[in-house]
Amino acid sequence: MLTQRGLTAITLNREKITAPGEYPFNIPALKNLSTLQLHPKVTYLSGENGMGKSTLIEAIAVACGFNPEGGSLNFTFSTRASHSVLHQYIRVARAAVRAKNGFFLRGESFFNVGTNIEELDKEGIGPRVIDSYGGVSLHEQSHGEAFWSLLVHRFSGNGLYILDEPEAALSPTRQMAMLSRMHQLIGQQSQFIIATHSPIVMAYPDSIIYQLTENGIKKTSYTETENYKVSHRFINDYKNMVKILLEDV
């Protein structure tokens, strides 16, 4: 039986909320949310745009001590404070065995992480930070290459990895390779929490998938997610689907 490590659940402290009709408490993801159980290997947040995936995963990351703009636990830079106050209402339940490593990936601010790494290395204090990311400046690589360097070089065993739409940087082939790399890290006692639209990224079999809808959050199976069903239908009947999509244009 797998020993639970890292995070076991997150709880929304609803009794502290004084303005439930205001953002971020009015987003669909928080309707009726009390406690969300987390899988020891992979937990996915799936759903349409605007349902609150990024807001919720950001709050989980900040509640765990990560910088709102991303990075590892020792990143403290701030370019623009855009995160919500939701993390102040999130209570994180941890297993007895805690992760020793971790990273919060936000695609929209990953550039800022690369800049901060360069600034830290210019100070010349201690080993070069970039060496743990493959040794090549993240700004000298494409967005996809930079994220792949992060996944291959910076991520290691016994880690907690919180990823917001990682597929934005990766081709379908690299998304499949990401699953393989995840499996390696999970075998080394790592845990992932991922918000994604990608049916490829979401395909890890030993996981929990939560679908975020207008009515709140519900646990679902892989083939019942909207992302899978829409992608499956399009790929298997793309000519007819394109015809339908374009006929009224």
Accessible surface in RSA format (square Angstrom, percent):
REM  Atomic radii and reference values for relative SASA: ProtOr
REM  Chains: A
REM  Algorithm: Lee & Richards
REM  Probe-radius: 1.40
REM  Slices: 20
REM RES _ NUM      All-atoms   Total-Side   Main-Chain    Non-polar    All polar
REM                ABS   REL    ABS   REL    ABS   REL    ABS   REL    ABS   REL
RES MET A   1   241.08 124.8 155.34 102.8  85.74 204.1 132.67 112.8 108.41 143.6
RES LEU A   2    80.88  45.0  55.29  39.6  25.59  64.3  60.88  42.8  20.00  53.8
RES THR A   3    84.36  60.0  74.23  75.3  10.13  24.1  47.48  63.8  36.88  55.8
RES GLN A   4    52.62  29.4  44.56  32.6   8.06  19.2  30.04  64.0  22.57  17.1
RES ARG A   5    63.85  26.8  63.66  32.4   0.19   0.5  10.74  14.7  53.10  32.2
RES GLY A   6     5.31   6.5   0.00   N/A   5.31   6.5   4.98  13.7   0.33   0.7
RES LEU A   7     0.88   0.5   0.88   0.6   0.00   0.0   0.88   0.6   0.00   0.0
RES THR A   8    34.34  24.4  32.60  33.0   1.75   4.2  24.76  33.3   9.59  14.5
RES ALA A   9     9.17   8.4   9.17  14.2   0.00   0.0   9.17  12.9   0.00   0.0
RES ILE A  10     0.28   0.2   0.00   0.0   0.28   0.7   0.28   0.2   0.00   0.0
RES THR A  11    28.51  20.3  28.51  28.9   0.00   0.0  13.83  18.6  14.68  22.2
RES LEU A  12     5.02   2.8   0.24   0.2   4.78  12.0   0.24   0.2   4.78  12.9
RES ASN A  13    24.36  16.8  22.76  22.0   1.60   3.9   3.48   8.4  20.88  20.2
RES ARG A  14    99.67  41.8  90.33  46.0   9.33  22.2  42.46  58.0  57.21  34.7
RES GLU A  15   144.54  83.0 105.41  79.7  39.13  93.2  69.38 134.2  75.16  61.4
RES LYS A  16   100.64  49.1  86.25  52.9  14.38  34.2  58.19  52.4  42.45  45.2
RES ILE A  17    25.49  14.5   7.56   5.6  17.93  43.2   7.56   5.4  17.93  48.7
RES THR A  18   128.10  91.1  94.48  95.8  33.62  80.1  74.52 100.1  53.58  81.0
RES ALA A  19    31.58  29.0  25.95  40.0   5.63  12.8  30.97  43.6   0.62   1.6
RES PRO A  20    88.76  64.7  81.94  74.7   6.82  24.8  82.16  67.8   6.61  41.1
RES GLY A  21    60.65  74.8   0.00   N/A  60.65  74.8  37.74 103.6  22.91  51.3
RES GLU A  22   112.26  64.5 108.87  82.4   3.39   8.1  38.24  74.0  74.02  60.4
RES TYR A  23   134.81  62.9 111.81  63.6  23.00  59.9  90.15  67.7  44.66  55.1
RES PRO A  24     1.99   1.5   1.99   1.8   0.00   0.0   1.99   1.6   0.00   0.0
RES PHE A  25    24.93  12.5  13.46   8.3  11.47  29.8  13.46   8.2  11.47  32.8
RES ASN A  26    78.19  53.9  54.51  52.7  23.68  57.0  22.29  53.6  55.90  54.0
RES ILE A  27    17.02   9.7  15.14  11.3   1.88   4.5  16.96  12.2   0.07   0.2
RES PRO A  28    16.45  12.0  16.45  15.0   0.00   0.0  16.45  13.6   0.00   0.0
RES ALA A  29     0.01   0.0   0.00   0.0   0.01   0.0   0.00   0.0   0.01   0.0
RES LEU A  30     1.91   1.1   1.44   1.0   0.47   1.2   1.59   1.1   0.32   0.9
RES LYS A  31    96.83  47.2  88.16  54.1   8.67  20.6  59.18  53.3  37.65  40.1
RES ASN A  32   132.44  91.3 101.31  97.9  31.13  75.0  35.23  84.8  97.22  94.0
RES LEU A  33    10.30   5.7   5.73   4.1   4.57  11.5  10.30   7.2   0.00   0.0
RES SER A  34    66.51  56.2  65.05  86.8   1.46   3.4  36.24  77.2  30.28  42.4
RES THR A  35    59.85  42.6  38.36  38.9  21.49  51.2  22.77  30.6  37.08  56.1
RES LEU A  36     8.29   4.6   7.79   5.6   0.49   1.2   8.29   5.8   0.00   0.0
RES GLN A  37   104.68  58.5 103.44  75.6   1.24   2.9  49.25 104.8  55.42  42.0
RES LEU A  38     8.23   4.6   0.64   0.5   7.59  19.1   0.64   0.5   7.59  20.4
RES HIS A  39    24.35  13.3  23.59  16.4   0.76   1.9  12.66  13.0  11.69  13.6
RES PRO A  40    35.13  25.6  28.04  25.6   7.09  25.8  28.04  23.1   7.09  44.1
RES LYS A  41    47.33  23.1  47.33  29.0   0.00   0.0  10.27   9.2  37.05  39.5
RES VAL A  42     0.00   0.0   0.00   0.0   0.00   0.0   0.00   0.0   0.00   0.0
RES THR A  43     0.22   0.2   0.22   0.2   0.00   0.0   0.16   0.2   0.06   0.1
RES TYR A  44     0.00   0.0   0.00   0.0   0.00   0.0   0.00   0.0   0.00   0.0
RES LEU A  45     0.79   0.4   0.79   0.6   0.00   0.0   0.79   0.6   0.00   0.0
RES SER A  46     0.63   0.5   0.63   0.8   0.00   0.0   0.00   0.0   0.63   0.9
RES GLY A  47     3.18   3.9   0.00   N/A   3.18   3.9   3.18   8.7   0.00   0.0
RES GLU A  48   109.96  63.1 105.86  80.1   4.10   9.8  45.55  88.1  64.41  52.6
RES ASN A  49   114.03  78.6  98.14  94.8  15.89  38.3  32.92  79.2  81.11  78.4
RES GLY A  50    64.27  79.3   0.00   N/A  64.27  79.3  39.55 108.5  24.73  55.4
RES MET A  51    21.30  11.0  21.27  14.1   0.03   0.1  18.32  15.6   2.97   3.9
RES GLY A  52     9.37  11.6   0.00   N/A   9.37  11.6   6.92  19.0   2.45   5.5
RES LYS A  53     7.65   3.7   6.08   3.7   1.57   3.7   0.80   0.7   6.85   7.3
RES SER A  54    48.38  40.9  44.59  59.5   3.79   8.7  32.49  69.2  15.89  22.3
RES THR A  55    21.33  15.2  17.17  17.4   4.16   9.9   4.08   5.5  17.25  26.1
RES LEU A  56     0.00   0.0   0.00   0.0   0.00   0.0   0.00   0.0   0.00   0.0
RES ILE A  57     0.10   0.1   0.10   0.1   0.00   0.0   0.10   0.1   0.00   0.0
RES GLU A  58    15.64   9.0  15.64  11.8   0.00   0.0   3.22   6.2  12.42  10.1
RES ALA A  59     2.12   2.0   0.18   0.3   1.94   4.4   2.12   3.0   0.00   0.0
RES ILE A  60     0.64   0.4   0.64   0.5   0.00   0.0   0.64   0.5   0.00   0.0
RES ALA A  61     0.00   0.0   0.00   0.0   0.00   0.0   0.00   0.0   0.00   0.0
RES VAL A  62    23.60  15.5  14.45  13.1   9.15  22.1  14.45  12.6   9.15  24.8
RES ALA A  63    32.29  29.7   2.46   3.8  29.84  67.9   9.90  13.9  22.39  59.3
RES CYS A  64    12.42   9.4   0.71   0.8  11.71  27.5   1.36   3.5  11.05  11.9
RES GLY A  65    47.77  58.9   0.00   N/A  47.77  58.9  31.01  85.1  16.76  37.5
RES PHE A  66     7.26   3.6   2.61   1.6   4.65  12.1   2.70   1.6   4.56  13.0
RES ASN A  67    12.74   8.8   6.09   5.9   6.65  16.0   6.16  14.8   6.58   6.4
RES PRO A  68    27.54  20.1  27.54  25.1   0.00   0.0  27.54  22.7   0.00   0.0
RES GLU A  69    12.57   7.2  12.41   9.4   0.16   0.4  10.77  20.8   1.80   1.5
RES GLY A  70     0.36   0.4   0.00   N/A   0.36   0.4   0.36   1.0   0.00   0.0
RES GLY A  71     0.00   0.0   0.00   N/A   0.00   0.0   0.00   0.0   0.00   0.0
RES SER A  72     5.81   4.9   5.81   7.8   0.00   0.0   3.85   8.2   1.96   2.7
RES LEU A  73    98.01  54.6  79.85  57.1  18.16  45.6  79.98  56.2  18.03  48.5
RES ASN A  74   118.08  81.4  92.25  89.1  25.83  62.2  43.15 103.8  74.93  72.4
RES PHE A  75     8.41   4.2   3.95   2.4   4.46  11.6   5.07   3.1   3.34   9.6
RES THR A  76   123.28  87.7  94.04  95.3  29.23  69.7  66.06  88.7  57.22  86.5
RES PHE A  77    31.26  15.6  18.08  11.2  13.18  34.3  29.45  17.9   1.81   5.2
RES SER A  78    89.17  75.3  54.15  72.3  35.02  80.7  37.74  80.4  51.43  72.0
RES THR A  79    91.59  65.1  58.82  59.6  32.77  78.1  53.88  72.4  37.72  57.0
RES ARG A  80   174.12  73.1 165.09  84.2   9.03  21.5  68.64  93.8 105.48  63.9
RES ALA A  81    84.24  77.5  50.38  77.7  33.86  77.0  53.21  74.9  31.03  82.2
RES SER A  82    63.38  53.6  27.52  36.7  35.86  82.6  23.74  50.6  39.64  55.5
RES HIS A  83    60.33  33.0  39.75  27.6  20.57  52.6  20.48  21.1  39.84  46.4
RES SER A  84    13.80  11.7   1.48   2.0  12.32  28.4   9.96  21.2   3.84   5.4
RES VAL A  85    69.39  45.7  68.68  62.2   0.71   1.7  68.75  59.7   0.64   1.7
RES LEU A  86     0.00   0.0   0.00   0.0   0.00   0.0   0.00   0.0   0.00   0.0
RES HIS A  87    41.28  22.6  35.38  24.6   5.90  15.1  17.66  18.2  23.62  27.5
RES GLN A  88   102.41  57.3  83.55  61.1  18.86  44.9  31.68  67.4  70.73  53.6
RES TYR A  89    36.40  17.0  35.00  19.9   1.39   3.6   4.39   3.3  32.01  39.5
RES ILE A  90    15.92   9.1   0.00   0.0  15.92  38.4   0.66   0.5  15.27  41.4
RES ARG A  91   129.57  54.4 124.65  63.5   4.92  11.7  66.15  90.4  63.42  38.4
RES VAL A  92    29.22  19.2   6.19   5.6  23.03  55.5   6.19   5.4  23.03  62.5
RES ALA A  93    44.20  40.6  37.28  57.5   6.92  15.7  43.98  61.9   0.22   0.6
RES ARG A  94    88.62  37.2  57.25  29.2  31.37  74.7   7.67  10.5  80.96  49.1
RES ALA A  95    12.59  11.6   3.47   5.4   9.12  20.7   9.98  14.1   2.61   6.9
RES ALA A  96   109.39 100.6  64.03  98.8  45.36 103.2  76.52 107.8  32.88  87.1
RES VAL A  97    55.38  36.4  51.59  46.7   3.79   9.1  55.27  48.0   0.11   0.3
RES ARG A  98   145.55  61.1 136.50  69.6   9.05  21.6  43.32  59.2 102.23  62.0
RES ALA A  99    35.53  32.7  10.51  16.2  25.02  56.9  11.11  15.6  24.43  64.7
RES LYS A 100   183.20  89.4 142.26  87.3  40.94  97.5  94.26  84.8  88.94  94.7
RES ASN A 101    28.20  19.4  20.88  20.2   7.32  17.6  14.44  34.8  13.76  13.3
RES GLY A 102     3.15   3.9   0.00   N/A   3.15   3.9   0.28   0.8   2.87   6.4
RES PHE A 103     0.34   0.2   0.34   0.2   0.00   0.0   0.34   0.2   0.00   0.0
RES PHE A 104     0.67   0.3   0.41   0.3   0.27   0.7   0.41   0.2   0.27   0.8
RES LEU A 105     5.59   3.1   5.12   3.7   0.47   1.2   5.59   3.9   0.00   0.0
RES ARG A 106    22.74   9.5  21.04  10.7   1.70   4.0   0.77   1.1  21.97  13.3
RES GLY A 107    27.40  33.8   0.00   N/A  27.40  33.8  14.65  40.2  12.75  28.5
RES GLU A 108   136.57  78.4  92.52  70.0  44.05 104.9  46.56  90.1  90.01  73.5
RES SER A 109     8.11   6.9   7.85  10.5   0.26   0.6   8.11  17.3   0.00   0.0
RES PHE A 110     7.02   3.5   5.22   3.2   1.80   4.7   5.85   3.5   1.17   3.3
RES PHE A 111   140.04  70.1 130.38  80.8   9.66  25.1 137.55  83.4   2.49   7.1
RES ASN A 112    35.66  24.6  33.28  32.2   2.38   5.7   2.37   5.7  33.29  32.2
RES VAL A 113     1.52   1.0   1.52   1.4   0.00   0.0   1.52   1.3   0.00   0.0
RES GLY A 114     1.86   2.3   0.00   N/A   1.86   2.3   0.70   1.9   1.16   2.6
RES THR A 115    45.62  32.5  45.62  46.3   0.00   0.0  42.57  57.2   3.05   4.6
RES ASN A 116    18.54  12.8  17.71  17.1   0.83   2.0   2.10   5.1  16.44  15.9
RES ILE A 117     1.00   0.6   1.00   0.7   0.00   0.0   1.00   0.7   0.00   0.0
RES GLU A 118    60.05  34.5  56.08  42.4   3.97   9.5  23.45  45.4  36.59  29.9
RES GLU A 119    88.47  50.8  85.44  64.6   3.03   7.2  31.12  60.2  57.35  46.8
RES LEU A 120    64.65  36.0  58.87  42.1   5.78  14.5  58.87  41.3   5.78  15.6
RES ASP A 121    36.08  25.3  17.52  17.4  18.55  43.9  17.69  41.6  18.39  18.3
RES LYS A 122   172.31  84.1 135.09  82.9  37.22  88.6  90.85  81.8  81.46  86.8
RES GLU A 123   110.71  63.6  79.71  60.3  31.00  73.8  36.38  70.4  74.33  60.7
RES GLY A 124    61.49  75.8   0.00   N/A  61.49  75.8  31.10  85.3  30.40  68.1
RES ILE A 125   142.81  81.3 120.19  89.5  22.62  54.5 123.62  89.0  19.19  52.1
RES GLY A 126    55.70  68.7   0.00   N/A  55.70  68.7  30.37  83.3  25.33  56.7
RES PRO A 127   126.90  92.5 105.88  96.5  21.03  76.4 118.57  97.9   8.33  51.8
RES ARG A 128   128.94  54.1 119.12  60.7   9.82  23.4  52.82  72.2  76.12  46.1
RES VAL A 129    42.98  28.3  37.36  33.8   5.62  13.6  42.98  37.3   0.00   0.0
RES ILE A 130    12.33   7.0  12.33   9.2   0.00   0.0  12.33   8.9   0.00   0.0
RES ASP A 131    80.45  56.4  60.48  60.2  19.97  47.2  28.54  67.2  51.91  51.8
RES SER A 132    53.35  45.1  42.55  56.8  10.80  24.9  46.83  99.7   6.52   9.1
RES TYR A 133     1.32   0.6   0.97   0.6   0.35   0.9   0.59   0.4   0.73   0.9
RES GLY A 134    34.50  42.5   0.00   N/A  34.50  42.5   9.32  25.6  25.18  56.4
RES GLY A 135    29.32  36.2   0.00   N/A  29.32  36.2  12.49  34.3  16.83  37.7
RES VAL A 136    74.98  49.3  71.93  65.1   3.05   7.4  74.88  65.1   0.10   0.3
RES SER A 137    19.26  16.3  13.42  17.9   5.84  13.5  14.06  29.9   5.20   7.3
RES LEU A 138    11.54   6.4   4.44   3.2   7.10  17.8   4.44   3.1   7.10  19.1
RES HIS A 139    65.16  35.6  34.03  23.7  31.13  79.6  32.90  33.9  32.25  37.5
RES GLU A 140   137.83  79.1 100.10  75.7  37.73  89.8  43.63  84.4  94.20  76.9
RES GLN A 141    36.12  20.2  18.83  13.8  17.29  41.2  13.10  27.9  23.02  17.5
RES SER A 142    62.71  53.0  47.18  63.0  15.53  35.8  51.17 109.0  11.54  16.2
RES HIS A 143    84.58  46.2  71.26  49.5  13.32  34.1  59.16  61.0  25.43  29.6
RES GLY A 144    15.05  18.6   0.00   N/A  15.05  18.6  10.98  30.1   4.07   9.1
RES GLU A 145    91.44  52.5  87.97  66.6   3.47   8.3  29.00  56.1  62.44  51.0
RES ALA A 146     3.62   3.3   3.62   5.6   0.00   0.0   3.62   5.1   0.00   0.0
RES PHE A 147     1.06   0.5   1.06   0.7   0.00   0.0   1.06   0.6   0.00   0.0
RES TRP A 148    51.41  20.6  51.41  24.9   0.00   0.0  36.37  19.4  15.04  24.4
RES SER A 149    16.78  14.2  15.11  20.2   1.67   3.8   1.70   3.6  15.07  21.1
RES LEU A 150     0.00   0.0   0.00   0.0   0.00   0.0   0.00   0.0   0.00   0.0
RES LEU A 151     0.00   0.0   0.00   0.0   0.00   0.0   0.00   0.0   0.00   0.0
RES VAL A 152    56.54  37.2  45.85  41.5  10.69  25.8  45.85  39.8  10.69  29.0
RES HIS A 153   101.30  55.4  75.26  52.3  26.04  66.6  40.35  41.6  60.95  70.9
RES ARG A 154    42.02  17.6  37.74  19.2   4.28  10.2   4.15   5.7  37.87  23.0
RES PHE A 155     2.19   1.1   0.00   0.0   2.19   5.7   0.00   0.0   2.19   6.3
RES SER A 156    51.43  43.5  49.30  65.8   2.13   4.9  38.65  82.3  12.78  17.9
RES GLY A 157    21.61  26.7   0.00   N/A  21.61  26.7   9.39  25.8  12.22  27.4
RES ASN A 158    28.28  19.5  28.28  27.3   0.00   0.0  17.19  41.4  11.09  10.7
RES GLY A 159     1.40   1.7   0.00   N/A   1.40   1.7   0.00   0.0   1.40   3.1
RES LEU A 160     9.29   5.2   9.29   6.6   0.00   0.0   9.29   6.5   0.00   0.0
RES TYR A 161     0.00   0.0   0.00   0.0   0.00   0.0   0.00   0.0   0.00   0.0
RES ILE A 162     0.00   0.0   0.00   0.0   0.00   0.0   0.00   0.0   0.00   0.0
RES LEU A 163     0.00   0.0   0.00   0.0   0.00   0.0   0.00   0.0   0.00   0.0
RES ASP A 164    13.36   9.4  11.29  11.2   2.07   4.9   0.17   0.4  13.19  13.2
RES GLU A 165    50.22  28.8  48.47  36.7   1.76   4.2   7.12  13.8  43.11  35.2
RES PRO A 166     1.95   1.4   0.00   0.0   1.95   7.1   1.90   1.6   0.04   0.3
RES GLU A 167    26.13  15.0  19.23  14.5   6.90  16.4  17.28  33.4   8.85   7.2
RES ALA A 168    78.53  72.2  37.84  58.4  40.69  92.6  49.51  69.7  29.02  76.9
RES ALA A 169    19.60  18.0   5.15   8.0  14.45  32.9   9.63  13.6   9.97  26.4
RES LEU A 170    12.11   6.7   0.50   0.4  11.61  29.2   3.19   2.2   8.92  24.0
RES SER A 171    57.83  48.9  44.26  59.1  13.57  31.3  45.76  97.5  12.07  16.9
RES PRO A 172    84.99  61.9  84.99  77.5   0.00   0.0  84.99  70.2   0.00   0.0
RES THR A 173    96.52  68.7  95.36  96.7   1.16   2.8  62.35  83.8  34.17  51.7
RES ARG A 174    89.13  37.4  89.07  45.4   0.06   0.1  16.63  22.7  72.51  43.9
RES GLN A 175    16.60   9.3  16.57  12.1   0.02   0.1   0.00   0.0  16.60  12.6
RES MET A 176   107.93  55.9 100.74  66.7   7.19  17.1  62.18  52.9  45.75  60.6
RES ALA A 177    35.04  32.2  26.01  40.1   9.03  20.5  32.79  46.2   2.25   6.0
RES MET A 178     0.19   0.1   0.19   0.1   0.00   0.0   0.19   0.2   0.00   0.0
RES LEU A 179    34.54  19.2  33.04  23.6   1.51   3.8  33.34  23.4   1.20   3.2
RES SER A 180    67.09  56.7  58.18  77.6   8.91  20.5  33.95  72.3  33.14  46.4
RES ARG A 181    40.06  16.8  38.11  19.4   1.95   4.6  11.91  16.3  28.15  17.1
RES MET A 182     0.00   0.0   0.00   0.0   0.00   0.0   0.00   0.0   0.00   0.0
RES HIS A 183   114.40  62.5 112.36  78.1   2.04   5.2  80.17  82.6  34.24  39.8
RES GLN A 184    97.71  54.6  87.30  63.8  10.41  24.8  32.54  69.3  65.17  49.4
RES LEU A 185     0.20   0.1   0.20   0.1   0.00   0.0   0.20   0.1   0.00   0.0
RES ILE A 186    12.86   7.3   4.99   3.7   7.86  18.9   4.99   3.6   7.86  21.3
RES GLY A 187    59.55  73.4   0.00   N/A  59.55  73.4  34.96  95.9  24.59  55.1
RES GLN A 188    92.72  51.8  81.62  59.6  11.11  26.4  37.50  79.8  55.23  41.9
RES GLN A 189    71.80  40.2  62.58  45.7   9.22  22.0  22.31  47.5  49.50  37.5
RES SER A 190     2.74   2.3   0.00   0.0   2.74   6.3   0.24   0.5   2.50   3.5
RES GLN A 191     3.99   2.2   3.99   2.9   0.00   0.0   3.96   8.4   0.04   0.0
RES PHE A 192     0.00   0.0   0.00   0.0   0.00   0.0   0.00   0.0   0.00   0.0
RES ILE A 193     0.69   0.4   0.69   0.5   0.00   0.0   0.69   0.5   0.00   0.0
RES ILE A 194     0.00   0.0   0.00   0.0   0.00   0.0   0.00   0.0   0.00   0.0
RES ALA A 195     0.00   0.0   0.00   0.0   0.00   0.0   0.00   0.0   0.00   0.0
RES THR A 196     0.00   0.0   0.00   0.0   0.00   0.0   0.00   0.0   0.00   0.0
RES HIS A 197    54.39  29.7  48.04  33.4   6.35  16.2  39.27  40.5  15.12  17.6
RES SER A 198     8.38   7.1   4.06   5.4   4.31   9.9   7.28  15.5   1.09   1.5
RES PRO A 199    30.52  22.2  30.38  27.7   0.14   0.5  30.52  25.2   0.00   0.0
RES ILE A 200    49.74  28.3  46.65  34.8   3.09   7.5  49.74  35.8   0.00   0.0
RES VAL A 201     0.16   0.1   0.01   0.0   0.15   0.4   0.16   0.1   0.00   0.0
RES MET A 202     0.66   0.3   0.00   0.0   0.66   1.6   0.00   0.0   0.66   0.9
RES ALA A 203    36.60  33.7  20.88  32.2  15.72  35.8  22.06  31.1  14.54  38.5
RES TYR A 204    16.28   7.6  12.46   7.1   3.83  10.0   9.74   7.3   6.55   8.1
RES PRO A 205   122.01  88.9  87.26  79.5  34.75 126.3  96.89  80.0  25.12 156.1
RES ASP A 206    60.32  42.3  55.66  55.4   4.66  11.0  21.53  50.7  38.79  38.7
RES SER A 207    27.71  23.4   3.57   4.8  24.13  55.6   0.00   0.0  27.71  38.8
RES ILE A 208    22.98  13.1  21.64  16.1   1.34   3.2  22.98  16.5   0.00   0.0
RES ILE A 209     9.55   5.4   7.88   5.9   1.67   4.0   7.88   5.7   1.67   4.5
RES TYR A 210    17.24   8.0  17.24   9.8   0.00   0.0  10.58   8.0   6.65   8.2
RES GLN A 211    11.52   6.4  11.52   8.4   0.00   0.0   0.63   1.3  10.89   8.3
RES LEU A 212     2.66   1.5   0.00   0.0   2.66   6.7   0.00   0.0   2.66   7.2
RES THR A 213    35.41  25.2  33.72  34.2   1.69   4.0  29.74  39.9   5.67   8.6
RES GLU A 214   101.34  58.2  99.41  75.2   1.93   4.6  53.10 102.7  48.23  39.4
RES ASN A 215   126.06  86.9 109.99 106.3  16.07  38.7  29.25  70.4  96.81  93.6
RES GLY A 216     2.55   3.1   0.00   N/A   2.55   3.1   2.29   6.3   0.26   0.6
RES ILE A 217    38.50  21.9   6.47   4.8  32.02  77.2   6.95   5.0  31.55  85.6
RES LYS A 218   119.38  58.2 113.11  69.4   6.27  14.9  62.75  56.5  56.63  60.3
RES LYS A 219   142.56  69.5 115.42  70.8  27.13  64.6  66.44  59.8  76.12  81.1
RES THR A 220    26.43  18.8   8.38   8.5  18.05  43.0  11.14  15.0  15.29  23.1
RES SER A 221    59.32  50.1  47.74  63.7  11.58  26.7  50.71 108.0   8.61  12.1
RES TYR A 222    67.30  31.4  63.02  35.9   4.27  11.1  49.81  37.4  17.49  21.6
RES THR A 223    69.11  49.2  65.46  66.4   3.65   8.7  45.51  61.1  23.60  35.7
RES GLU A 224    97.56  56.0  90.94  68.8   6.62  15.8  30.18  58.4  67.38  55.0
RES THR A 225     0.00   0.0   0.00   0.0   0.00   0.0   0.00   0.0   0.00   0.0
RES GLU A 226    73.43  42.2  73.17  55.4   0.27   0.6  26.95  52.1  46.48  38.0
RES ASN A 227    20.20  13.9  15.19  14.7   5.01  12.1   5.78  13.9  14.42  13.9
RES TYR A 228    51.12  23.9  51.04  29.0   0.08   0.2  27.43  20.6  23.68  29.2
RES LYS A 229    85.78  41.8  79.27  48.6   6.51  15.5  49.02  44.1  36.76  39.2
RES VAL A 230    87.86  57.8  84.70  76.7   3.16   7.6  87.86  76.3   0.00   0.0
RES SER A 231    34.13  28.8  28.96  38.6   5.17  11.9  15.30  32.6  18.84  26.4
RES HIS A 232    90.47  49.4  85.06  59.1   5.41  13.8  54.89  56.6  35.57  41.4
RES ARG A 233   138.66  58.2 133.94  68.3   4.72  11.2  45.13  61.7  93.53  56.7
RES PHE A 234    75.43  37.7  75.43  46.7   0.00   0.0  75.43  45.7   0.00   0.0
RES ILE A 235   127.44  72.5 113.49  84.6  13.94  33.6 116.00  83.5  11.44  31.0
RES ASN A 236   102.48  70.7  66.31  64.1  36.17  87.1  24.84  59.8  77.64  75.0
RES ASP A 237    60.82  42.6  56.04  55.8   4.78  11.3  21.01  49.5  39.81  39.7
RES TYR A 238   115.90  54.1 115.51  65.7   0.38   1.0  84.26  63.3  31.63  39.0
RES LYS A 239   152.48  74.4 142.37  87.4  10.10  24.1  88.53  79.7  63.94  68.1
RES ASN A 240    65.69  45.3  61.99  59.9   3.70   8.9  16.79  40.4  48.90  47.3
RES MET A 241    26.04  13.5  25.92  17.2   0.12   0.3  24.26  20.6   1.79   2.4
RES VAL A 242    53.37  35.1  53.29  48.2   0.08   0.2  53.37  46.4   0.00   0.0
RES LYS A 243   140.94  68.8 131.99  81.0   8.94  21.3  82.05  73.9  58.89  62.7
RES ILE A 244    80.17  45.6  73.91  55.1   6.26  15.1  73.91  53.2   6.26  17.0
RES LEU A 245   106.70  59.4  89.25  63.8  17.45  43.9  92.17  64.7  14.52  39.1
RES LEU A 246   108.43  60.4  99.07  70.9   9.36  23.5  99.26  69.7   9.17  24.7
RES GLU A 247   111.20  63.8  72.76  55.0  38.44  91.5  31.99  61.9  79.21  64.7
RES ASP A 248   135.98  95.3  98.95  98.5  37.03  87.6  40.53  95.4  95.45  95.2
RES VAL A 249   153.84 101.2  91.19  82.6  62.65 151.0 118.97 103.4  34.87  94.6
END  Absolute sums over single chains surface
CHAIN  1 A    12563.2       9920.4       2642.8       6941.3       5621.9
END  Absolute sums over all chains
TOTAL         12563.2       9920.4       2642.8       6941.3       5621.9
